[in-house]
Amino acid sequence: MLRNTKGREEKEESDLRALTMAKSDTEELTKEIVVEEAHPYAFHVSGPRNLSSPNWRDLINSSWKDGNYKRTVIACFIQAVYLLELDRQENKSGENALAPKWWIPFKYKLSQTLIDERDGSIFGAILEWDRSAALADLVLIRPSGAPRAVLALRGTLLKSLTIRRDIEDDLRFFAWESLKGSVRFKVALEALKLVAERYGSSNVCVAGHSLGAGFALQVGKTLAKEGIYVETHLFNPPSVSLAMSCRNIGEKAGFMWKRLKSMLPSSSETQINGEEGEKGASGLGFKNWVPNLKSSGMALGKWVPHLYVNNSDYICCSYNEPDGTEEANDGKENVVPRNGQVAAAKLFVMSKGNQKFFEAHGLEQWWSDDLQLHLALHNSKLISRQLKSLHSLPAPQQTPGKPPR
């Protein structure tokens, strides 16, 4: 009898010990989950609110036709690229990775990562429509307006492993207003061209934030010169550069010289030489080039980038300066420019009064619930200047009687 009682007590102590250990393990696991869920960049913490995933209703009325929805999703894709690099640096993978949560809800999958060979960092990614995930939620076909593939490019990441190359490209833009000398430009251009050839340019989108927006603009413009027009979304694109400042000084100096020249007495000899020069000019003459700049409907009508800027962000606020050909327009997105002009870009401006720089330049603002945008103008002075290079000089005319070399 005593032996049975002693055995029962030992069993109860063993069960109590096992229960205590299980409880301890459960508490530790709960703490780990809470810590993981509390990550500031987790999708459910800092991602968009009240945003539904694609479902069978999109077959009738696609959410992608809503400009706000499209802007939100594309901004989330860019955030995913930032997190892909952070996941790489912090060795996060599988269930611990933060980046996949930013594309999975929208039925997209990671197809390719763009690597900077200089430091091995991820600066871009191609996300494609995930047909199998869509079918699981009874979305039989891709919703109207949803791109087949999106090339997303991140901006500067202030981390020790990436900051050197990021700042290097920032300085490249500041000095030359061009990123074509960067390794990233070449990689992004080749990736976008391949995916456009695979799915068709009308089914592809390129987007970027900050420095990434600078790359997206120049990559999209390069393809537009080749007749490949890809939908382009630019969040807080850089607009301040030393090259631009020098160009503005040169333009003002040129204007002053023209004013001074107009005050001087005209020379009959100069007029004769000028007339002879115009008559003998070939297809490379400046006079023949100017009409091509004015007839901007061909390239600009087919490629109209979407720019999203904040007035308090000194990096991109210069895009909000009109080019003088059209007054500011606070209307809707599909307002038609006056006098038959073709829109150089669709510029969406957010004004919240005075904001701190990191808040005004941040990506998170573009999916916030209280976001209020207005289409400020169709023709920005800066974007119009940048897109002038879409109009190349006419091909030189062949001289009769001489075979081409």
Salt bridges, closest charged atoms under 4 A:
ASP15 OD2 - LYS11 NZ 3.31
GLU85 OE2 - ARG88 NH2 2.70
ASP116 OD2 - ARG118 NH2 2.63
ASP116 OD2 - ARG184 NE 2.76
GLU128 OE2 - ARG198 NH1 3.34
ASP137 OD2 - LYS107 NZ 2.37
ASP166 OD2 - ARG154 NH1 2.96
ASP166 OD1 - ARG184 NH2 2.71
GLU168 OE2 - ARG118 NH1 3.01
GLU168 OE1 - ARG165 NH1 2.88
GLU168 OE2 - ARG172 NH2 3.72
ASP169 OD2 - ARG118 NH2 3.12
ASP169 OD1 - ARG172 NE 3.29
ASP169 OD2 - ARG184 NE 3.78
GLU177 OE1 - ARG247 NH1 2.83
GLU226 OE1 - LYS193 NZ 3.40
GLU231 OE2 - LYS70 NZ 3.19
GLU231 OE2 - HIS233 NE2 2.63
GLU251 OE1 - ARG385 NH2 3.37
GLU278 OE1 - LYS287 NZ 3.51
ASP313 OD2 - HIS361 ND1 2.58
GLU321 OE2 - LYS381 NZ 3.76
GLU326 OE2 - HIS378 ND1 3.49
ASP330 OD1 - HIS374 NE2 3.88
GLU333 OE2 - HIS306 NE2 3.90
GLU333 OE2 - LYS346 NZ 3.68
ASP370 OD2 - LYS352 NZ 3.34
